[in-house]
Amino acid sequence: GIATTQALIGAHLGDISHIAAAWRADIPVLRRVRDTTAPRFDVEIDVDVEAYLDLGAYLWGAFDGHDYHPFVIWSGLGEAAEGENFAAFWRWLMARRDKARQHGQTFAAFCYASNGENHWMLSSARRFHGVVDGVPDEEEVRRFISSDQWVDMFAVARSQLVGPGGLGLKQLAPAAGFHWEEEDFAGEDSLHAFLVAATGTEGEAEAARAQLLSYNGDDCRATAAVRHWLRQGARSAPVLGSGSA
C-alpha cells in the first residue's frame, strides 16, 4: 500500500526507508559499513575498454597512477589490426606484472564492472590467438581474470556502499571527488564519436579521437579515485541508517 517516497520513509522499514530518505535528500552514496577499505598492491593499474557494439574493442586504456597509456585503433575492427592492438595491450600489462614480480612487489589491475573487459579479453583470445602474434590463448586470459591480480572495483564498492541512484562509476566517482573532463558524455555518445573518429573529415576525426581518449582516460582515473576514496574511509558518504541519511 506504499505509493509515495514519503510513505516509504514514514513506514520505518529499515534500510529501504533510509535509502528512500537519502534519495529524497539527494545523497548519492551511503556506507553500509563504518570503515570502508579497498585492496592495496605495490603496483596498481586501472583498465577500461571501449568497444563499438559487437564488432570489436578499439581502445584498451590503462592508468598506472602517473600516466595514461592508450592502446587504440580507429579502423580494422574484427581484423588483424584489432588483434595486434589487444596483443600490444596484453604484452604491456603482463610486462608490468612481471617487472613487479621481479622486484618483489605485489601487482593488480583494476576495472569497474568487469563484464565488459572480461568479455573482450576472452573474445580477443578466441578470435585472434594463433592468428596474431602475441595474443594469449583463452586459458591464459581466464587464469588472469580469475586471479587476485584482477580486481573488480564495482564488486568492492557494492559490498560496502549503497547508492539510491545506483553505484555506477558515473554515480560513485563524483562522490569520491572525481569529475570527467568530458561532461555529459556516455555510451551512446561514444558510439557516435567512434564513427566520426573512424570516418569523419580530418578535423572532425581528430576532435572525436581526442574526446574518446579523454573519456577513456578519465574512466581509468575515476576507478583509481574510487579505490583511494574507499581506502580513506569514504567519509563524505553518510552511514546507512544514521541521522544524516
C-alpha positions as CSV (number, residue, x, y, z in Angstrom):
1,G,0.0,0.0,0.0
2,I,3.0,2.3,-0.1
3,A,2.7,4.6,-3.1
4,T,5.0,7.6,-2.3
5,T,8.5,8.2,-1.3
6,Q,7.3,10.0,1.9
7,A,5.2,7.0,2.8
8,L,8.1,4.7,2.4
9,I,10.2,6.9,4.6
10,G,7.5,7.1,7.2
11,A,6.9,3.4,7.2
12,H,10.3,2.9,9.0
13,L,11.1,-0.3,7.2
14,G,14.8,-0.3,7.9
15,D,17.3,0.1,5.2
16,I,14.9,0.7,2.4
17,S,13.3,3.6,4.2
18,H,16.7,5.1,4.9
19,I,17.7,4.7,1.3
20,A,14.4,6.5,0.2
21,A,15.2,9.3,2.6
22,A,18.7,9.6,1.1
23,W,17.3,9.6,-2.4
24,R,14.9,12.5,-1.5
25,A,17.7,14.4,0.1
26,D,19.9,13.9,-3.0
27,I,22.5,11.9,-1.1
28,P,24.2,9.8,-3.8
29,V,26.0,7.3,-1.7
30,L,25.7,5.7,1.7
31,R,28.1,3.5,3.6
32,R,26.9,0.0,4.7
33,V,29.9,-0.2,7.0
34,R,31.6,2.4,9.2
35,D,35.1,1.8,7.9
36,T,35.4,1.2,4.1
37,T,38.5,-0.3,2.5
38,A,39.9,-1.5,-0.8
39,P,42.6,-4.0,-1.8
40,R,46.1,-2.5,-1.9
41,F,49.1,-3.5,-4.0
42,D,52.6,-2.1,-4.7
43,V,51.9,-1.8,-8.4
44,E,48.3,-0.8,-9.5
45,I,47.0,-0.4,-13.0
46,D,43.5,0.8,-13.8
47,V,42.0,-0.6,-17.1
48,D,39.0,0.4,-19.2
49,V,37.9,-0.9,-22.6
50,E,35.9,0.9,-25.3
51,A,34.2,-1.2,-28.0
52,Y,31.9,-0.5,-30.9
53,L,28.7,-2.5,-30.5
54,D,29.6,-6.2,-31.0
55,L,32.1,-5.5,-33.8
56,G,35.2,-5.3,-31.6
57,A,37.2,-3.5,-29.0
58,Y,39.1,-0.5,-30.4
59,L,40.6,1.0,-27.2
60,W,42.3,-0.5,-24.2
61,G,43.2,2.2,-21.7
62,A,45.5,1.8,-18.7
63,F,46.4,4.3,-16.0
64,D,49.4,3.5,-13.9
65,G,48.9,6.1,-11.2
66,H,51.1,8.6,-13.2
67,D,50.4,8.2,-16.9
68,Y,47.6,7.1,-19.1
69,H,48.5,4.6,-21.8
70,P,46.0,4.1,-24.6
71,F,46.2,1.2,-27.0
72,V,43.9,2.2,-29.8
73,I,42.9,1.7,-33.4
74,W,40.4,3.6,-35.4
75,S,39.8,1.1,-38.1
76,G,40.1,-2.7,-38.7
77,L,37.7,-4.0,-36.1
78,G,37.3,-7.7,-36.4
79,E,40.5,-7.9,-38.4
80,A,44.2,-8.4,-37.6
81,A,44.6,-4.8,-36.5
82,E,42.2,-5.4,-33.6
83,G,44.2,-8.5,-32.6
84,E,47.5,-6.6,-32.8
85,N,46.2,-3.8,-30.7
86,F,45.0,-6.2,-28.0
87,A,48.3,-8.0,-28.1
88,A,50.2,-4.8,-27.6
89,F,48.0,-4.0,-24.5
90,W,48.4,-7.5,-23.1
91,R,52.2,-7.5,-23.5
92,W,52.4,-4.1,-21.8
93,L,50.1,-5.3,-18.9
94,M,52.0,-8.6,-18.4
95,A,55.3,-6.8,-18.6
96,R,54.2,-4.5,-15.8
97,R,53.1,-7.6,-13.8
98,D,56.4,-9.4,-14.5
99,K,58.5,-6.4,-13.6
100,A,56.7,-6.1,-10.3
101,R,57.3,-9.7,-9.5
102,Q,61.0,-9.4,-10.3
103,H,61.3,-6.6,-7.8
104,G,59.4,-8.5,-5.1
105,Q,56.3,-6.3,-5.4
106,T,52.7,-7.1,-5.4
107,F,50.6,-6.3,-8.5
108,A,47.0,-5.9,-9.5
109,A,45.0,-4.5,-12.4
110,F,41.6,-2.9,-11.6
111,C,38.5,-2.2,-13.6
112,Y,35.0,-1.0,-12.8
113,A,32.3,-3.7,-13.5
114,S,34.4,-6.3,-15.2
115,N,31.8,-7.8,-17.6
116,G,32.9,-5.7,-20.5
117,E,36.6,-6.1,-20.0
118,N,36.3,-9.9,-19.4
119,H,34.1,-10.3,-22.5
120,W,36.5,-8.5,-24.8
121,M,39.6,-10.1,-23.4
122,L,38.1,-13.6,-23.9
123,S,36.7,-12.7,-27.2
124,S,40.0,-11.3,-28.4
125,A,41.7,-14.5,-27.3
126,R,39.2,-16.7,-29.1
127,R,39.3,-14.8,-32.3
128,F,43.0,-13.9,-32.6
129,H,45.1,-16.4,-30.7
130,G,47.2,-18.4,-33.2
131,V,46.3,-15.8,-35.9
132,V,48.0,-12.7,-34.5
133,D,51.4,-12.9,-32.7
134,G,51.3,-12.1,-29.0
135,V,47.6,-12.7,-28.4
136,P,47.2,-15.1,-25.4
137,D,45.0,-18.2,-25.5
138,E,41.7,-18.2,-23.8
139,E,43.0,-20.3,-20.9
140,E,45.7,-17.7,-20.1
141,V,43.1,-15.0,-20.0
142,R,40.8,-17.0,-17.8
143,R,43.6,-17.6,-15.3
144,F,44.3,-13.9,-15.1
145,I,40.8,-12.7,-14.8
146,S,40.0,-15.3,-12.1
147,S,43.1,-14.4,-10.1
148,D,43.5,-11.9,-7.3
149,Q,45.5,-9.8,-9.7
150,W,42.3,-8.7,-11.5
151,V,40.0,-6.7,-9.2
152,D,36.5,-5.5,-10.0
153,M,36.1,-2.2,-8.1
154,F,32.3,-2.3,-8.6
155,A,32.2,-5.6,-6.6
156,V,34.4,-4.0,-3.9
157,A,32.2,-0.9,-3.7
158,R,28.9,-2.8,-3.8
159,S,29.9,-4.8,-0.7
160,Q,30.4,-1.6,1.3
161,L,28.2,1.0,-0.2
162,V,24.6,1.6,-1.4
163,G,23.6,4.2,-3.9
164,P,19.9,5.4,-4.0
165,G,20.5,6.0,-7.7
166,G,22.9,3.1,-8.3
167,L,26.6,2.5,-7.9
168,G,27.8,3.0,-11.4
169,L,31.1,4.7,-11.9
170,K,29.4,7.9,-13.1
171,Q,27.4,8.0,-9.8
172,L,30.2,7.0,-7.4
173,A,33.3,8.8,-8.7
174,P,31.8,12.3,-8.2
175,A,31.1,11.3,-4.6
176,A,34.8,10.5,-4.4
177,G,35.7,14.0,-5.7
178,F,36.4,13.0,-9.3
179,H,34.9,14.7,-12.3
180,W,35.2,13.9,-16.0
181,E,36.7,16.5,-18.4
182,E,34.1,15.3,-21.0
183,E,30.9,16.1,-19.1
184,D,27.6,14.5,-20.2
185,F,29.4,12.0,-22.4
186,A,28.3,8.4,-22.1
187,G,27.7,5.2,-24.1
188,E,25.6,6.5,-27.0
189,D,27.9,9.5,-27.3
190,S,30.9,7.2,-27.5
191,L,29.3,5.2,-30.3
192,H,28.7,8.3,-32.4
193,A,32.2,9.7,-31.6
194,F,33.8,6.5,-32.8
195,L,32.0,6.7,-36.1
196,V,33.3,10.2,-36.5
197,A,36.8,9.2,-35.4
198,A,36.8,6.4,-38.0
199,T,35.1,8.1,-40.9
200,G,34.9,11.8,-40.4
201,T,36.9,14.6,-42.1
202,E,40.4,15.1,-40.8
203,G,39.4,17.8,-38.3
204,E,36.3,16.1,-37.2
205,A,38.1,12.8,-36.7
206,E,40.9,14.4,-34.7
207,A,38.4,16.1,-32.3
208,A,36.4,12.8,-31.9
209,R,39.6,10.8,-31.2
210,A,40.8,13.3,-28.6
211,Q,37.3,13.2,-27.0
212,L,37.3,9.4,-26.8
213,L,40.8,9.2,-25.4
214,S,39.9,11.8,-22.7
215,Y,36.8,9.9,-21.8
216,N,38.5,6.6,-21.6
217,G,41.4,8.0,-19.6
218,D,39.1,9.6,-17.1
219,D,37.2,6.3,-16.7
220,C,40.6,4.8,-15.7
221,R,41.4,7.7,-13.4
222,A,37.9,7.6,-11.9
223,T,38.4,3.9,-11.0
224,A,41.6,4.8,-9.2
225,A,39.8,7.7,-7.4
226,V,37.1,5.4,-6.1
227,R,39.7,3.0,-4.8
228,H,41.7,5.7,-2.9
229,W,38.4,7.1,-1.5
230,L,37.4,3.7,-0.1
231,R,40.8,3.3,1.5
232,Q,40.4,6.6,3.2
233,G,37.0,5.5,4.6
234,A,34.6,7.2,2.2
235,R,33.9,9.8,4.9
236,S,31.9,12.0,2.6
237,A,29.2,9.3,2.4
238,P,26.9,9.1,5.4
239,V,26.4,5.7,7.2
240,L,23.2,4.0,6.2
241,G,20.7,4.5,9.0
242,S,22.5,7.4,10.6
243,G,20.6,10.6,11.3
244,S,22.2,12.3,8.2
245,A,20.9,9.5,6.0
